[in-house]
Structure formats: structure tokens, C-alpha cells
Amino acid sequence: MGLFSFLTQDVAIDLGTANTIIIYNDKVVVDEPSIIAIDNKTGKPIAIGEKARQMHGKTHENIKTVRPLRDGVIADFNAAELMIRGMIKLISSKSRLFAPSLKMVVCIPSGSTEVEIRAVRDSSEHAGAREVHMIYEPMAAALGIGLDVEAPEGSMVVDIGGGTTEIAVISLGGIVTNKSIRIAGDDFTYDIQEYMRHQHNLKIGERTAEDIKIAVGSALPELESPPQDFVVRGPHQMTALPIEIPVSYQEIAHCLDKSITKIEAAILQVLEDTPPELYADIYRKGIYLAGGGALLKGLDKRLSDKHNIPVIVSDDPLHAVARGTGIALKNIDKFQFLIR
């Protein structure tokens, strides 16, 4: 392998609903939104990642922007293949005279069906992968956080991504109990859009709702260090005249309450199904939060108060799953039992 290692490129991919992160040589080399802009006439990609996100909601009839993944799974097979291929090209391989064969580890939601897993595998192979391995997201998140997944003790990971929230109890290198629910960052964005429409008669797009979520998104109506109000501009639904409305974090906490309550209920269900010995470990160690949703202000405190268990937000939660996928790729022989 050492002699011909230049012929193979090992990449770990966190193929997320909101962001795609690629790790190569232990470094995050690509961290882009999972979106692609396609020319309607030729079917060829015009832009991927951040450039395509800037086009989202602003295109004319010859260009369409597509988010190939919905609820953590591939919704548009062709767009997913084009996006993966484009993202891999972003890895600096310009100096190579020929394209190396790719060995990939891709993470998938723990609730994926065989059909959904096959879609990820096929997309990866069509994008040029010679060898494709899969790892479940909560297991990758646990590795990325730095937990000892092989230890004979329970660790609970809650990974709130863009399309799914993955909740799992891990022990002895396996998932003991888990639940994958399709309520996550995208639902928070949709909740904000609906709230602005009903409460303020203001029509906003997905991008603006995302910006509101990042700036003043909160899980609690009372925060110790509250963010400043976020000013939203857009057309009034009735008059179509422009209006400007400041949005506070208390309003967003109110509109996200229903979705967060569903996540709380799912965590409680997983805790109910957890064997008593592992439950004791979780109570002692706490619940680990990963994924972009973990950045929601006050979420750790809300979950901690609800379940009476400490909640720890991992360092750099956005990249926890990708880092774990990279660790699994680097130690593929050691973690063979984690990979399918």
C-alpha cells in the first residue's frame, strides 16, 4: 500500500443535509453548504457550495438551485452525484497528472433504510469512488467528540443536524439504543418562516430564516447574555410594500418550542429504553451534543433542566461527525466493526 499510496486518495465525507464536510489527510479541506446550482438547458453544474447558496432564491428560469439531501437522505440522485463529484474536485489535486482512485467513508443517519443506504453508495461510486464504507452518524459523532466507544460504559450522543436528529447510546463499540427523528435544523428554519408569515405578515426566504436562526436562535426565553435583535426586511403579505421588523430571541424561542419539545421527547424515549447500568453511566457522564443544532443558544441548559442530566456541548460541534468519520477512515482496520 505504501508504494502505491499516491494512486489512492482516502477521503472522509460528512454528507449532511445542510453542509458537506470532506476530510483529507486529517484536515477539513471542504466545508460547504450542501447545495448545487444547475443549468436547466445543459444539466451541467454552474456552482456548488457557498456560491450556489448565494444564488438560492435569486435564480432565473435557466438556473435552478437544488439541495440534493432532505431529512438526511438523498432526495435528488443526479444532483447528489454532481455535488459529490464537484466537492471532491475542490480538494487540491491540481498537481496530479491523473485522478487517483478514491476510498471513501461516508456517514449516514442511523435510521437509514437499505434503499437510502444504497442511494448513498451508488452516488459515491458514480462520483468516482472505488471503495465506499459507511458509518452511522451518532457513532461518528462519538468518535469525533473524543469518547472511547469501545469502553464497557454507556455514552449518550445527540447529534442535531440539518435534516435529522440522531440520538444514540453507545457501549462496547456498538449502538445499544438509538432513535433517528426527522426534526432538526431545517425544521427550525421552516418554523421561523411560518412564524414571520403568521405573526408579522412578512414573507421571508429560506436564507433569511437561516440568518435569523444563527443570529437570534434560542431554546430559552431567558438568556444570561442575550443577543441583539435581528432586523428583517421583506414584503408585507397583504400590501407587498417593504417593511422592516426587529426580531428578538424571545420570539424565536417561542416559535421553536414545539420542535425542541419533540427532540426532548425522543431523548426521553431513548433513555427509557436504555439498560439501567448504562443509564447510570450516562447520568454520571452527561449527554453529549453535536451537530449545528447544538449551537442554538440555551439548548444545553433546556435539555439539562428537562432530563436532570448534565448536557455537554462538544468542542466545534459542526465538525464533530466529520472528524469522527476521518478517525474511522484513518483507523479503518481497528474500527472495522463500526463500518458497514
C-alpha positions, 0 to 999 in steps of 0.5 A, a space after each residue: 500500500 505504501 508504494 502505491 499510496 499516491 494512486 489512492 486518495 482516502 477521503 472522509 465525507 460528512 454528507 449532511 443535509 445542510 453542509 458537506 464536510 470532506 476530510 483529507 489527510 486529517 484536515 477539513 479541506 471542504 466545508 460547504 453548504 450542501 447545495 448545487 446550482 444547475 443549468 436547466 438547458 445543459 444539466 451541467 453544474 454552474 456552482 456548488 457550495 457557498 456560491 450556489 447558496 448565494 444564488 438560492 432564491 435569486 435564480 432565473 428560469 435557466 438556473 435552478 438551485 437544488 439541495 440534493 439531501 432532505 431529512 438526511 437522505 438523498 432526495 435528488 440522485 443526479 444532483 447528489 452525484 454532481 455535488 459529490 463529484 464537484 466537492 471532491 474536485 475542490 480538494 487540491 489535486 491540481 498537481 496530479 497528472 491523473 485522478 487517483 482512485 478514491 476510498 471513501 467513508 461516508 456517514 449516514 443517519 442511523 435510521 437509514 433504510 437499505 434503499 437510502 443506504 444504497 442511494 448513498 453508495 451508488 452516488 459515491 461510486 458514480 462520483 468516482 469512488 472505488 471503495 465506499 464504507 459507511 458509518 452511522 452518524 451518532 457513532 461518528 459523532 462519538 468518535 469525533 467528540 473524543 469518547 472511547 466507544 469501545 469502553 464497557 460504559 454507556 455514552 449518550 450522543 445527540 447529534 442535531 443536524 440539518 435534516 435529522 436528529 440522531 440520538 444514540 447510546 453507545 457501549 462496547 463499540 456498538 449502538 445499544 439504543 438509538 432513535 433517528 427523528 426527522 426534526 432538526 435544523 431545517 425544521 427550525 428554519 421552516 418554523 421561523 418562516 411560518 412564524 414571520 408569515 403568521 405573526 408579522 405578515 412578512 414573507 421571508 426566504 429560506 436564507 433569511 430564516 437561516 440568518 435569523 436562526 444563527 443570529 437570534 436562535 434560542 431554546 430559552 426565553 431567558 438568556 444570561 447574555 442575550 443577543 441583539 435583535 435581528 432586523 428583517 426586511 421583506 414584503 408585507 403579505 397583504 400590501 407587498 410594500 417593504 417593511 422592516 421588523 426587529 426580531 428578538 430571541 424571545 420570539 424565536 424561542 417561542 416559535 421553536 418550542 414545539 420542535 425542541 419539545 419533540 427532540 426532548 421527547 425522543 431523548 426521553 424515549 431513548 433513555 427509557 429504553 436504555 439498560 439501567 447500568 448504562 443509564 447510570 453511566 450516562 447520568 454520571 457522564 452527561 449527554 453529549 451534543 453535536 451537530 449545528 443544532 447544538 449551537 442554538 443558544 440555551 439548548 444545553 441548559 433546556 435539555 439539562 433542566 428537562 432530563 436532570 442530566 448534565 448536557 455537554 456541548 462538544 468542542 466545534 460541534 459542526 465538525 464533530 461527525 466529520 472528524 469522527 468519520 476521518 478517525 474511522 477512515 484513518 483507523 479503518 482496520 481497528 474500527 472495522 466493526 463500526 463500518 458497514 
